[in-house]
Amino acid sequence: MSLDKVNTIISDIKKGNIKPIYFLMGEEPYYIDTISDFIEDTVLSEEEKSFNQMVLYGRDISVEDIISQAKRFPMMAEYQVVIVKEAQDLSRTIENLTPYADNPQSTTILVVCYKYKKLDKRKKLSKAIAKTGVVLDTKKLYENKVPEWIRKVLAGRGYTITHKAAQMLTEFLGNDLAKVNNELEKLQLILRPGQQITPQVIEENIGISKDYNNFELQNAIGERDVKKAFSIVQYFGQNQKNHPLVMTIALLYSFFAKLMRYHTLNDKSNAARALGVSPYFIKDYQIAARNFPIKKVSAIIGLIRETDLKSKGVGAANVPEGDLLKELLVKIFN
């Protein structure tokens, strides 16, 4: 898992186990920035940074420029730090870094931020860096894994969060970890160390309603709570900017697709793993399965797809989003 690898890398740096090259690549920029920023902020003292820390940008330099800078010796410091941001702009020539990676300068810490792209592991550069430095291959976190990520991050900082609060943040922010972390840091400024983050805290400080959100709509439908479901949909219709139909449709489709999968499981004791959800939420699928037999679930999935097409103007031009959602609820509950 990338978070564990990131924590290990940072822990090693704190202990003085510093590598000459950190090649940070892949789909998740948050992890890349976390390590790059940590090295930039902490390895050198403020006095040492003036002569020994250089930040370069891929669009403005060549690989040869990087090598030239990396081969310099530090001035009145143990290390010099060379950080190359947006290094993916050098993807066509990045393999030219191989000779340096084979024999890196021991007094240089070279940090290469290669966002949204990856080295070819079959080629020499990747193998050379793996021998002398660190290669971090980051992957985008699936949205259903974000609540657990939030809990782990907060636990490392001395806080806890309820399942519902973590789900609310995920629904509102998606799997953009930089945005999620930014909101968590805001909450840390407000809360006492050790305090639990609850839906009430989220509502008061981030502005996400604890009662009117897609998570609550999903539960209301699963429980066949018609009054609550229509109340939430009414609220969505009056606040379309914060509750776009496309997001609600996507969540409902995901929920009923997993509910269909739940119905087909022979061994429901491993349902959480099979569905890719936290065990905490399995009770929601158990309740929904009792309320919606498999044949009805299949029909609802078709209705959701139909509503999605209508929201895009197919067969229902200029129908307000709120009305489309109300129509969908009527069909789901009938």
PESULZI-V856264 format. One record per run of one state. SS is the DSSP state (h for helix, s for strand, l for the rest). FROM is the first residue (numbers start at 0). LEN is the number of residues. Records with the same first field share a line. If there is no record, write none. Layout:
# PESULZI-V856264
SS->FROM-LEN / FROM-LEN
This chain:
# PESULZI-V856264
l->0-1 / 14-6 / 26-2 / 42-3 / 60-2 / 70-9 / 85-1 / 90-3 / 102-5 / 115-8 / 132-1 / 138-4 / 156-3 / 161-1 / 173-3 / 190-5 / 197-1 / 206-7 / 222-3 / 238-6 / 264-3 / 275-3 / 291-2 / 311-9 / 333-1
h->1-13 / 28-14 / 45-7 / 57-3 / 62-8 / 86-4 / 93-9 / 123-9 / 142-14 / 162-11 / 176-14 / 198-8 / 213-9 / 225-13 / 244-20 / 267-8 / 278-13 / 293-18 / 320-13
s->20-6 / 52-5 / 79-6 / 107-8 / 133-5 / 159-2 / 195-2
